[in-house]
Amino acid sequence: MLGRSVLCSLAVLAACGNDPAPLPEEPGTWYGEVGAIVRTRCAGCHNPGGVAPFSLVDYGEATEHMGQIIEALDDGIMPPWFANDPEDCTPRHPWRDSAKLSEAENAAIHDWVAAGGPEGTLRDLPPVRSTALEDPDVVVAPAQEFVSSGDRDQFVCFLFDPEITERRWITGSQVTPSATDLVHHVNVYLIGPAEAAAAQTFTGGFGVPKLPCDHPPGAAIQSWLPGNPALVLPPTVGIPVEPGTLVLTQVHYHPAGIGGADSTSVAMKFTHDRPRWRFDLGVYGNSPGAPNLLPGPGDPDSGPVFMIPATSTDHVETMAIRHRADLDRELRILSVTPHMHLLGTNLRTSVTHFDGKTECLIDSGWDFDWQRTYTYDADLDKLPLFGASSVVNVSCRWNNSFSNPEMPRLLYNSGLVAPYDVALGFTTGDEMCLADFGVLSPH
């Protein structure tokens, strides 16, 4: 659901001669205007086999779901873009590839539906934007699929050998589940040559499911979420990979009583050229107690505790994580990926610099089913900075009451009938408060 609306029109031959004559403008129709908006803004997820529950690629599919389209637009849940710009927390750089509809685009869709969904004159529409990684150099996939079952979350790891024989740099990566309705998220890790043998022992071999796998080894490079586009790094950025490096995935399955078989693959692109910047994934948050978890309402005298009380409608937990004072290189922040579970409503993160000034990095609403990574649109050397002794602040809000529309789903998954005190944990019956930062450091 990323990109700008583009309207491509066909030309038809004139009645006399060979000069093409343009089709007349039909702004209120599917082929005149609306189809291009839906194709570029929505159909990246709403396509056959996509992560959305129905397709909006073609005219007939769109007209069948006109009521749902308007309802989702009016409720603010579609397109799924939750980065906010409040006065007290507006990042200094815009976001790349914002999925937000413009006022004109929103009005065009509303007018089209109100008019009964006129089709217009047949012409070419923009292609559906793909979330796949173009022209990958390596694709690794399980030798044995995993059959998910039950009604509880399952964390499964797979180890792969991409057969790296010389030093390279990763420039792109993408995860592709075969059962998109079962996979909640996937973390991708690199296992260095020195840890390769231990990783094989841990997982039981290449391409076979390792269950359970709550604490995988390796260094994380990507956190894939349904609907997220491929991780494509800027031209001067790469992830170093030594010969003999292995790839490990941790797949979070959410069977919810449905179950099924899945074979999640990973595609990667490489370069032999040493880039100017190195990319790493920095994970901040999920602090269970002091000193990083700050005191808040309802905490016991013994100190702060990560706990969301039952029936609370706006509970807040805030963490402050200090960088090492001996950090000898700059870390530029390229992207932010918020992460909570079912009860989450908002995540805000900022950085307090050595001079005491605080810079907002993101203020984001939340929808468990439509998570995404937000990337700054700016020159790399002008991106926000993590420096020595910087403090990263992460604050999350939750609604643990029946006024949260996700509460019935939480209770069903947990086998309960009333809200309960929710603690920090891995499953969707627990909660998290995480900000994953894509950070760059110069070589």
N, C-alpha and C positions, 0 to 999 in steps of 0.2 A: 504494500500500500504506500509505496514511496514514489516520488517523482512529481513532475509538473505536468499539467494537462497539455496534451498536444493534439491538435486536430489535423488529421491527414485526409485529404480529399482526392478522389479520383477525377480524372478528366475524361470526358467522352468526346468522340469525334464529332465535329460539326457536320451539318447536313451536306455542305459543299466543301470540298477541299480536304486537306489533311491537318489543318490547324486544330489543336484541342480547344474545346470550350469548357470553362469551369462550370461545375454544377452550381445551382443557385444556393445561397445561404439559407439554412433552415435551423436557426439557433434553438428553437424550442423542441427539437426532435431528438430521437436516439442517435441517428446517424449524423445529425447536424451539429450536436454539441454534447449531449448528455453521455452518450456511449464512450466518448473519449475521456471524460472525467472519471466515469466508473472504471474503465479499463486501467487507467493509470493510477487511480487512488485506491481502488478496492479489490480488483481482480487478482492482484498478486497473492492474496490469501483466498479470496472467493473464486476458486477455479476447481475443475474436476481433479480430485486427489489432493487439494490444498487443505490447509489447517482449518479453514472456516467450514461451517456446517452446510453451506450450499454455494452454488456457483453463480456468478454474475457476469460471466464473460460475454454471453450473447443476449440479444434483444429479448428473446422469449423467456430466458431465465430471469432477466432483470424485471420484466413486467410481472412475472409470477410472484416476485418478492417486493413489490413496490411499497406495500404497507410496512414491512419490516425495515426497509431502507429508511423511510421517513421516521419511524419510531427510534431507530438507532441514532440517526442524526440529531433528532430533537432531544434525546436523552444524553447526548454528548459522549456516547461510547464508541461511535464510529465516525471517521476512521480512528483506530486505536492509537492516539497520540496524546500523552498525558503530561508532557512537560509544560509547566505553567510559567508565567512571567509576572508574579506579584511585585508590588512596589518594593517590598522589603527583601526580595530574593530574585533578582533578575540577573542571569549570567551576562557577562560583558560581551560574549560572542553569540551569534545566532546558531541554530542547529542546522546541520546539513540534511537535506532531503526531508524537510518537514512534511508530515502526512496531513497536516491540517488543511481543511478545505477553506478556500477564500470565501468571502461573503457572496461574491458573484457565483461561484461554483455551487454553494449551498442553495442559493436562490434558484439557480437553473434546475437543479434536481427537484426541488419542491414544486416549481412551476410545471415541470414535465409530468410529475405524478398527478398534480391537480388537474392537468389537461387530459388525463387518461393514458398517458404514456405513448404519445404519437411516435411512429417509427421513422418517418422521413424517407428520403431517397437513399437507396443502398449505395454505400461507398466504403472504402477501407477505413478501419479504425486502428489506433496505435496497438502494437503488440502488447500482450500481458507482460508486465515486468516480472522477470524470474528472480527467485531467491537463490538459484543455484550458482555455484562458482564456475565461471566460464573457463574452458580449456585447462582443467586441472592436470598436473603432472603425475600425481599419485592419487589413487582411490583405494582405501582399505576397507574391508567389510568382514563381518564375522564369518567364520567357517561353520558355526553352529548358531542358529537363531535362538532367541530366548522366548519362552512361552510364559507370559505373564498371567497370573491368576489371583484369585482372592479379592478382597476389598481393602487391602492395606498397601501403602506405598512400598515399592521395592527398589533398592539401589544396586545396580549390577554393573560390573566393570568388564571391559574387553581390552586385551592387549594386542597390538598390531606391530608388525615389522615393515616399515616403508622402504627398507633396503637402501638406506643412505650410506654411500661408500666414500663420500668426500664432503667437506664442509659446504653447507648451503645456508640460504636464508629463506625462511617462509615469508611469502608475501600475501598469501590468501588461504582461507580455510572455510569449509562449510560442512555442516552435519546434515544428513538426510535419513530420517527414520522411515521404515517401511510401514509402520503402523502409527500414524500421526496422532490418532485419538488416544493412544496409550502413553506416549512419551511426554512428560511434563517439562523436562529440560535435560540437557547433556553438557557435561563439562569435559573439555579436551585437555590432556596433559602430555608433556614431553618427559620421557624417561631417559636420562643421560646414560652413556655407555657404562659408566661405573656402577650404575644401579640396575642394568638390564637383566642380569642373571637373577637378582633378588625379585624383580618384578615378574619374571617368568614363573618362579616358584610360587609367588603370591597368588597369581591368577590361574595357575595350572596349565599355562601354555598360550599359544597364539589363537585368537579368534574364538575362544570358548568363554561362556558366561561365568563370571565369578560372583557368587551370591552368598552372603551379603557383602557389600563393599561401601561402607559408610565413610571410610577415611582412605581414599586412594593415594598412592605415592605419585611423585613427579611434580613438575611445575606447570600450573594452569596457564593456558594461552587463549582459551576461548570458552565462553559460557553461552551455549546455543539455547534459544528460546523459540517456541513455535511462531512462525511468521517473520522471524528476524532475517534480514538479508545476509548474504555471505560476508564474512570478515575479509575485507579487501583493504590492505594497508596502503597509505599514500606511497607514491613512487620512491621516496627516499627513506622508507621505513622497512625493517625486516626483523625476523625472529631467528637468532642463530641456531643452527642445528649441526651437531658434530657427527662424524661417521659412527654408525652403530646405534644412533638414537632410536628409541621406540616411541610409539604413540599409544596412549591409553585413554579410553573413554569411560566416564561414569554416567550411566544412563539412569535417570530417575523415572521409573514407571509408576503410573497412577491407574491401576486396573479398575478400581471402583466397582468391582463385581462383574465387570464385562470380560476382561482378559483377552488374550490373543497372542499371536506370534509376531515378533519384531526382529528386524535385522538392520541396525543403524550403522550406516557407513560414514566415512570421513573423507572428503576430497581436499587436496592441498596443492598449492602452487609454490614453486621455488625459484630463486635466482642464485647465480654464482657470484654476482657483483655485491661487494660489501656496501651496504647502505649507510647513510649518514646517521640515522637514528635507529636505536634498538627499541622494540616493543615488548612490554611486559604487562601482565594482568595483575593489578594490585587489588586485594580484597579487604575492605574495611567494614567493621561492624560486628554484629553477633557477639557482643561482649556480655558474658553471663553475670559479671559483678565488677566491683571496684578493682583497679583504679579507673579503667576505661568507661565503665557504665556509671553515669552520673546519678546522684540521688534524685528521687522524684516522689510525687504523692503516693502514699500507701506503702512506702518501703519500711521494712522493720528497722529497729534501732541498731541492729547488727550491721547494717549497710545496705546498699542498693541491690535489688534482685530483679532480673528480667522476668516479669510476670504481668499478664494482661488479665485483670480481674473480670470475673463473670458479670454480665449486664452493663459493664462500662461502655459508654457510647463514644468516648473520645480519649482513649488512653495514650499517653506519650512516653516513649523511652528515648533517652538521648545518650550518645556515646561520644567521647573525645579521645582520639588516638594520636599520640605524639610520635613524630618521626624521630629517627636517631639523630642525635646532635652531631655525630661525626659523618653525616651524609656528605660525600665529597663530589657529588654530581647533581645537576639539575634534573628534575623529573617533570616533564610537561604532560598535562592531562589532555588526552585526545578524546576520550569518551567516558560516559557514565552509564552503568546498567543497574537500575534499582532492583531490589528483590525482597519481597515479602511473601506471605501466604494468603489464605482466603480472607482473613479478617482485616487486612491492610487497607488503609484509605489514603495515606499520603507519606511520602519520603522526601526529606530535605537534607542536603549535605552542603557543607561549606568548608573552607580552609582558613585558619587564622595564621597569618604570616608572622615572621619573627618581630616585625615592628608593631604587632598588636592589631593590625587591620584585618578584618574578616571579609572574605570574598565568597559570595554565594556561587555554588557550582551547579545545582539543579534543585528545583522544587517540582515534584512530580505527583500527580494523582496515581491511582493504582487500580488495576484490573488483573486478577490472577490469571485469567485466560489469555490476556493480550499483553505480554511482557515484551520489552524491546530495549535495545541499546541506543543511546542518544549520543551523537558525535558532533563535536564543535566544527563550525565552518570558519576556519581561520588559518593564517600562516602558522606553520608548526612552531616557529620560534617566538610566536606571540600568544601561544596557548597558556592557560593558567598554570601556575607553578607550585609544585611541592618542593620546599627547600629544607635545609637543615633546621630541625626543631619546629617545623610547621606542625600545627594541630589540625587533624581532619575531624570534623564534626559531622555525625550522622544522627538524624532524628527521625523517628517513625511514629505514625499514628494508626490506631486500630479502633474498630467498632465491634465490640464483643457482646452485641445484644441482638434481639430479634429485629431491630430496625435495619440491620445489615442484611441485604438480600442474599448474601452468601451463607447466612447462618444455617438454613435448612440443609444445605449441601454439606457443611462442616459436620453437623450433627449426624446426618445419614452416614457419612464416611467413618465417623468415630463410633457409631452404634449407640448414640446417646439421644436424649430428648430435650435437654435444656443446656443453656450456656454453662461453661465451666472455666475455671482459671486456666489460662493457656500459657505454657512455658516455652522457653527457647528450645528448639529441636529441629530434626531433619524432616519429619513427615508433615503432610499438609494438615494434620491435626494439631501440630505445634505451630510456632511462628518463628520468623526470622526478621532481621533488620540489617540488610547488607547493601553496600554500594561497591560494585566492581568497577574499578577505574582502569581504562586502557592508558598506560603511561609510557612516555618516550624518554629515553636518555641518550645523549650524544656519545658516539664512539670516540 
